[in-house]
Amino acid sequence: MNIASRSTQTRPKAPRIVLAILCAVAVVALSQCKMTADKVTGVDTTLSHDEKEREGNPGECASKCARKANDALEDERDRHDDNLEECRGNPACISAENARYQAAVNQIQEDRKHCIDGCHHQGGGRGRGHDH
């Protein structure tokens, strides 16, 4: 009986060595990664003056927005009182000043809302539907 002898072919070792070297290089290269600034990635994180005021946690941010709006309302009330005095009882002047005052108060409230909404989008990210 003839027993077939197994031929022991040796596989070339060069591809395995090349693959091992490539893996080693990839591990070393990837372990050296560092976080980059957003500008490098193409995301603009430049903060406007209002956004700088909203830095910190959302609770602090909302409080800053509320304080800013309350200060603006107080200033507007003082301006309104001064303007009413200058009207000297003139009904057209008083009516115009009341309309101006109401528009200013509405704008302050809108600014407060916009500021607080911005507190939830800190960190450079923008939620869907926001055109900031």
C-alpha positions as CSV (number, residue, x, y, z in Angstrom):
1,M,0.0,0.0,0.0
2,N,1.2,3.3,-1.0
3,I,0.6,6.0,1.5
4,A,0.6,9.4,-0.1
5,S,3.1,11.6,1.5
6,R,1.9,15.0,2.5
7,S,3.8,17.6,0.8
8,T,4.7,20.3,3.2
9,Q,4.6,23.5,1.3
10,T,5.8,26.4,3.2
11,R,3.8,29.6,2.8
12,P,5.7,32.7,2.0
13,K,6.3,34.7,5.2
14,A,6.8,38.1,3.5
15,P,3.0,39.0,3.3
16,R,2.6,38.1,7.0
17,I,5.6,40.2,8.0
18,V,4.3,43.2,5.9
19,L,0.8,42.9,7.4
20,A,2.3,42.8,10.9
21,I,4.4,45.9,10.2
22,L,1.4,47.8,8.8
23,C,-0.7,46.9,11.9
24,A,2.1,48.1,14.2
25,V,2.4,51.3,12.3
26,A,-1.4,51.9,12.4
27,V,-1.5,51.3,16.1
28,V,1.3,53.7,16.8
29,A,-0.1,56.3,14.4
30,L,-3.6,56.1,15.8
31,S,-2.5,56.2,19.4
32,Q,-0.9,59.6,18.7
33,C,-4.2,61.3,17.8
34,K,-5.0,64.4,19.6
35,M,-8.3,66.4,19.8
36,T,-8.2,69.4,17.5
37,A,-9.9,72.8,17.8
38,D,-13.2,73.0,16.1
39,K,-11.8,75.5,13.6
40,V,-9.6,72.7,12.2
41,T,-12.6,70.5,11.7
42,G,-14.5,73.3,9.9
43,V,-17.0,74.1,12.7
44,D,-17.1,77.8,13.6
45,T,-17.4,78.1,17.4
46,T,-16.7,81.8,17.5
47,L,-19.0,83.2,20.2
48,S,-20.9,86.4,19.8
49,H,-21.0,88.8,22.8
50,D,-24.4,87.4,23.8
51,E,-23.2,83.8,23.5
52,K,-20.2,84.5,25.7
53,E,-22.6,85.7,28.4
54,R,-24.3,82.3,28.1
55,E,-21.2,80.3,28.8
56,G,-21.5,77.9,31.8
57,N,-24.3,75.4,32.6
58,P,-27.8,76.0,31.2
59,G,-29.1,76.9,34.7
60,E,-26.5,79.6,35.1
61,C,-27.1,80.7,31.6
62,A,-30.9,81.1,32.0
63,S,-30.3,83.0,35.2
64,K,-28.0,85.4,33.4
65,C,-30.6,85.8,30.6
66,A,-33.3,86.6,33.2
67,R,-31.1,89.1,35.1
68,K,-30.2,90.9,31.9
69,A,-33.8,91.1,30.8
70,N,-34.9,92.3,34.3
71,D,-32.3,95.0,34.2
72,A,-33.4,96.1,30.7
73,L,-37.1,96.2,31.9
74,E,-36.1,98.3,34.9
75,D,-34.2,100.7,32.6
76,E,-37.1,100.8,30.2
77,R,-39.6,101.6,33.1
78,D,-37.4,104.5,34.1
79,R,-37.2,105.7,30.5
80,H,-41.0,105.4,30.2
81,D,-41.6,107.4,33.3
82,D,-39.3,110.2,32.1
83,N,-40.9,110.2,28.7
84,L,-44.4,110.4,30.2
85,E,-43.3,113.4,32.3
86,E,-42.0,115.1,29.2
87,C,-45.4,114.6,27.5
88,R,-46.9,117.1,30.0
89,G,-50.3,115.6,29.8
90,N,-50.5,115.6,26.0
91,P,-52.8,112.7,25.1
92,A,-51.2,112.0,21.7
93,C,-47.7,112.0,23.2
94,I,-48.8,109.7,26.1
95,S,-50.4,107.3,23.6
96,A,-47.3,107.3,21.5
97,E,-45.1,106.7,24.5
98,N,-47.3,103.9,25.8
99,A,-47.1,102.2,22.4
100,R,-43.3,102.7,22.3
101,Y,-43.0,101.3,25.8
102,Q,-45.1,98.3,25.1
103,A,-43.1,97.5,21.9
104,A,-39.8,97.9,23.9
105,V,-41.1,95.5,26.7
106,N,-42.2,93.0,24.0
107,Q,-38.7,93.1,22.5
108,I,-37.0,92.6,25.8
109,Q,-39.2,89.6,26.5
110,E,-38.5,88.2,23.0
111,D,-34.7,88.8,23.6
112,R,-35.0,87.0,27.0
113,K,-36.7,84.0,25.3
114,H,-34.1,83.9,22.5
115,C,-31.3,84.1,25.1
116,I,-32.7,81.2,27.2
117,D,-33.3,79.1,24.0
118,G,-29.6,79.7,23.2
119,C,-28.6,78.3,26.6
120,H,-29.7,74.8,25.5
121,H,-27.3,74.9,22.4
122,Q,-24.0,75.6,24.1
123,G,-20.9,73.9,23.0
124,G,-20.9,74.8,19.3
125,G,-23.7,72.4,18.4
126,R,-26.9,73.6,17.0
127,G,-30.2,71.8,17.2
128,R,-32.4,71.2,14.2
129,G,-34.4,74.2,13.1
130,H,-32.1,76.8,14.6
131,D,-30.5,79.3,12.2
132,H,-27.9,80.7,14.4
